[in-house]
Amino acid sequence: MAIKRRTKIDPSFSMSSMTDIVFLLLIFFLVTSTLINPNALKLLLPKSTGQVAAKATVSVSIKHYMDEGRVTYHINGDLHPVRFNEIEGELEMLLSDEEDPTFVIYADETVPVGEVVKVMNIAKRNHYKVIMATSPE
């Protein structure tokens, strides 16, 4: 005598909960990506039409305080300034494991050209590539 089951197992499942989770994750990542600010210093960058495809991992920001007549240097957007004579050592430490060492200079429009050239000379001495950050026109 064959015993038959009265209940059938349904192999399907509802995807609605999975789509809810995907949409919540999508909204979360969209909101958090707008909060990321790679340049914590407020700089008014010069305008340019050229763009570079290279991606640098290290940045040197130069901020000019015209009312005080001083210039500060910041590495990777850190709010605490670094003295000029410490920049080269910091860059050597940060770029030592890079195959093609490249860094970006974020210089305010009001920064004297001589200050930017001093940072570029550090790059030349150590054979680093330099990208000058600008804002699009």
N, C-alpha and C positions, 0 to 999 in steps of 0.2 A: 504494500500500500504506500503510495507516494504522498508525502506531506508537502503541501504547498504553503508558501508564505502568503499572508494576506496583505502585507505592506511591501511596497516597492521602494527601492532606494533610488532617489533622484540624483544623478551625477552632476547636475548643473549647479552653478552658484551665482549669486548676484554680484555684479561688478560695480554697483552704485557706491558702495563704501570705498572701494579702491579708487574710483574717480574722485571722490571727495577728498581723499588723502592727497592725491596728486595735485589737485587744484589748491589745496591749502599749502602744500610745499612750494608750488609755483608762486603763489602770492607772497609767502615768506621770503623766498629768495629775491623776488623783485623789490620788495621793500628794503631788505637789508643791503642789496647791491647799490641802492641810491644813497645809502648812508656812508658808504666807504668813500673817504676823501684822501687821495694819495698825497696831496699837498696841503699840509695843515697850516702852513703860513699863508697869509693873505698877500699875494703878490700880483702886481699888475704887469703881466708879461707883454713883451713887444709882439706886434702882429706880424704874421708871415703867411704866405700861401704854400710854401714847401712843407712836405711831410716826409718823415723817415720811418721805414718799416722796422728798424732795429728796436729791440726791447732791452732796456737797461734795468738792472735790479737795484742800483744804488743811485741816489740823487743828492746833489749838493745845492742847497738853496742859499741865495745871497740876498739879504734884506738890508735896505738902506734907510736909515732914519735921518731924513734931511734936517729936521729941527735940532737934532743932537749932533749932527755931523759925524755919525759913526756907521759902520757896516758890520753886520753879524753874519756868521756862516752856520748853517744847520745841515746835518747829514741825515738823510732819509726822513725829512720832515719833522725831526725832533724839535720840540719847542725850546729846549735848552741849547744856547749857542755854543759852538766849538771855536776855540782860538785858531787863527790861521795856521800857526805852526803845528797844530795837531791834525790838520786835515789829511796830510799826506800819509801819516801813520794809520789813520782810520780807514782811508781808501785802500791801502795795501792790505790791511787785515780783512776788509769786506770783499775785495776783489781777488784775493790770492787763489781761490779755488775755481775761478772763472776761466773757461777756455778762451773766450774772446772778451777781455775785460772792457766794459763800457759803462760810463756813468752819465747822468743827465745833469745839466746846470740849469737851475731855475733862478734867473736873475730878474729882479724888479726893473721896470723901465728906467727908474731913477738911479740905478747903480752905476757908478763910474766904470767906464770900459776897462780901466786899469785893474780893477778888482776882479773882473771876469777873466782878464788875461792872466792874472796870477794863478787862478785855478786851472786855466788851460795849460800853463807851464808845468804844473804838477802832472797833468796827464801826459804831456810830451816827455817829461823825464822818465816816467814809468811805462811808457808805450801803451797808454790806455786810449781808447776811443772816447770821444766826447760828443754828446748830443746837446744842442742848445734848445731849451724848451721855449716855445712861443705859443701864442693863442691864435686861432684861425682868424683870417680877415673876414 
